[in-house]
Structures are given as structure tokens and as C-alpha cells.
Amino acid sequence: MNNLITATEKDFSSSVETVVMSSNKEEAVLLFQDRPTAGRLSSIVFKNQDYCRAELEDFEFDAKFSVLSATVYFSGANFKDVERGYITSNSLKPIKKLMDRCLPGSVVVFDDVKVKGPDNLVRTIPGVSLTLY
């Protein structure tokens, strides 16, 4: 990812619109209401999530990202085999039935996470692996 800073002045309203993108070292990450610590999250907290979000961590400017899609794998406790679900926005509703089956010991992996940044470019960000306790 290249460094990109764009500023556009709108003469008719005297306002300035600024889009600031991340540098090579900063990448958007997938987050939930409760921030997982080292890939661990309470199963109760996870099951009560309705949405996920992508944002730049430790970034001074407000850079909005929209989650477009992700493949979600469920395994471990209460799953005989690996089961797969898909989301097509930041809503977790399409995988809610799988989420409701999660118990301590379940493992949930969000993979192939695609987001759209403030520059309207679609990019794939690192997935998230959660071991529920």
C-alpha cells in the first residue's frame, strides 16, 4: 500500500474535504465491540456481537472503512467438523446461528476480509482468529 494523502477544496462552500490513508506500516484491522486480547474473547461477549468493524489502530485521523465481505470458519467446542459462514457487510446476522452454538473452546476465524477504505479502494486485510473462553 502506498502512502496517500489527498485534499480537495470545494470552492462553492468554502469547506475542505480531506481523505487520509494509511502508510505502509499501518493496516486496517477487524474489530468487535470488545477488543480481543491476543486472539482470545469471551464466548458470551462474542455471541452478543451484532456487528464487526474495520479501523486503523493508533491512527490520528478518522479513516472510515466498510466491511464488504469475509469467510468465517467455526471449529472446536460444539462443532464436529469445521463449518463455514459468510458475511457481506459489517453485520454478523448471516452467521448468527453458528455464533449461537459457540462455547468456551470454540475457535472462530474471520478470513479473506475485504474492506473499502475512504479512498474507495477495496483491499483485503489480515483475518482474525479468536479462541473463545
C-alpha positions in Angstrom: 0.0 0.0 0.0 1.5 3.4 -1.0 1.3 6.5 1.2 -1.6 8.6 0.0 -2.8 12.0 1.3 -5.4 13.8 -0.7 -7.0 17.1 -0.1 -9.8 18.7 -2.2 -11.1 22.2 -1.8 -14.7 22.9 -2.6 -14.9 26.5 -3.8 -18.7 26.7 -3.6 -18.9 26.0 0.1 -15.5 27.1 1.4 -15.0 23.8 3.1 -12.1 21.5 2.8 -12.6 17.7 2.3 -9.6 15.6 3.3 -9.0 11.9 2.9 -6.1 10.4 4.7 -4.9 6.9 4.0 -2.6 4.7 5.9 1.1 4.4 5.5 2.9 1.2 4.6 3.2 0.4 8.4 -0.5 0.9 9.2 -3.2 -1.5 8.1 -6.8 -1.7 8.9 -7.8 -4.5 11.4 -11.1 -6.2 12.0 -12.6 -5.4 15.4 -15.6 -6.2 17.6 -17.3 -4.4 20.4 -14.8 -5.9 22.9 -11.2 -5.9 21.6 -9.8 -9.4 21.7 -6.7 -9.8 23.7 -4.1 -12.0 22.0 -6.8 -13.7 20.0 -9.0 -14.6 23.0 -12.5 -13.4 23.6 -15.3 -14.4 26.0 -17.8 -16.7 24.3 -20.7 -14.7 25.9 -19.3 -11.4 24.5 -18.8 -12.9 21.1 -22.3 -14.3 20.9 -23.7 -10.9 21.8 -22.0 -9.2 18.9 -24.2 -7.9 16.1 -21.5 -6.1 14.0 -17.8 -6.0 13.3 -15.8 -3.1 12.0 -12.5 -2.3 10.3 -10.4 0.6 11.5 -6.8 1.7 11.7 -5.3 1.3 15.1 -3.2 4.1 16.6 -4.0 6.4 13.7 -4.6 10.1 14.4 -7.1 10.8 11.6 -10.6 9.4 11.2 -10.4 7.0 8.3 -13.7 5.1 7.7 -13.6 1.6 6.4 -16.6 -0.5 5.3 -16.5 -4.3 5.7 -17.6 -5.8 2.3 -17.2 -9.5 2.9 -15.4 -12.2 4.9 -15.4 -16.0 5.2 -15.9 -17.2 8.7 -14.8 -20.6 10.0 -16.1 -22.2 13.2 -14.5 -25.2 14.9 -13.6 -26.7 18.3 -16.2 -27.0 21.1 -19.7 -27.7 19.9 -18.6 -28.2 16.2 -18.0 -31.7 15.0 -16.2 -30.5 11.8 -15.2 -27.1 10.5 -18.3 -25.1 9.5 -18.2 -22.1 7.2 -20.3 -19.0 7.0 -20.1 -15.7 5.1 -20.8 -12.1 5.8 -21.3 -9.5 3.1 -21.3 -6.3 5.3 -20.3 -5.4 8.9 -23.5 -7.2 10.1 -22.9 -10.6 11.7 -26.6 -11.6 11.2 -25.8 -14.1 8.4 -23.6 -16.2 10.8 -25.7 -15.7 14.0 -26.9 -19.3 14.1 -23.3 -20.5 14.0 -22.3 -17.9 16.6 -25.1 -19.0 19.0 -23.5 -22.5 19.0 -20.2 -21.2 20.2 -18.9 -22.3 23.7 -15.7 -21.8 25.6 -13.2 -23.8 23.5 -14.7 -22.8 20.1 -12.4 -21.3 17.6 -13.7 -18.7 15.1 -11.6 -17.5 12.2 -12.5 -14.5 10.0 -10.6 -14.9 6.7 -10.4 -13.2 3.3 -11.7 -10.0 4.9 -12.4 -7.4 2.2 -12.9 -3.7 3.1 -13.4 -0.5 1.3 -11.4 2.5 2.5 -12.1 6.2 2.4 -10.2 6.3 -1.0 -12.9 3.8 -2.3 -10.3 1.1 -2.9 -11.2 -2.4 -2.0 -8.4 -4.2 -0.1 -8.0 -7.5 1.8 -6.9 -7.1 5.4 -5.5 -9.6 7.8 -8.0 -12.1 9.2 -8.8 -12.6 12.9 -8.6 -15.8 14.8 -10.5 -16.0 18.1 -10.3 -18.7 20.7 -13.3 -18.3 22.9 -13.2 -18.9 26.6 
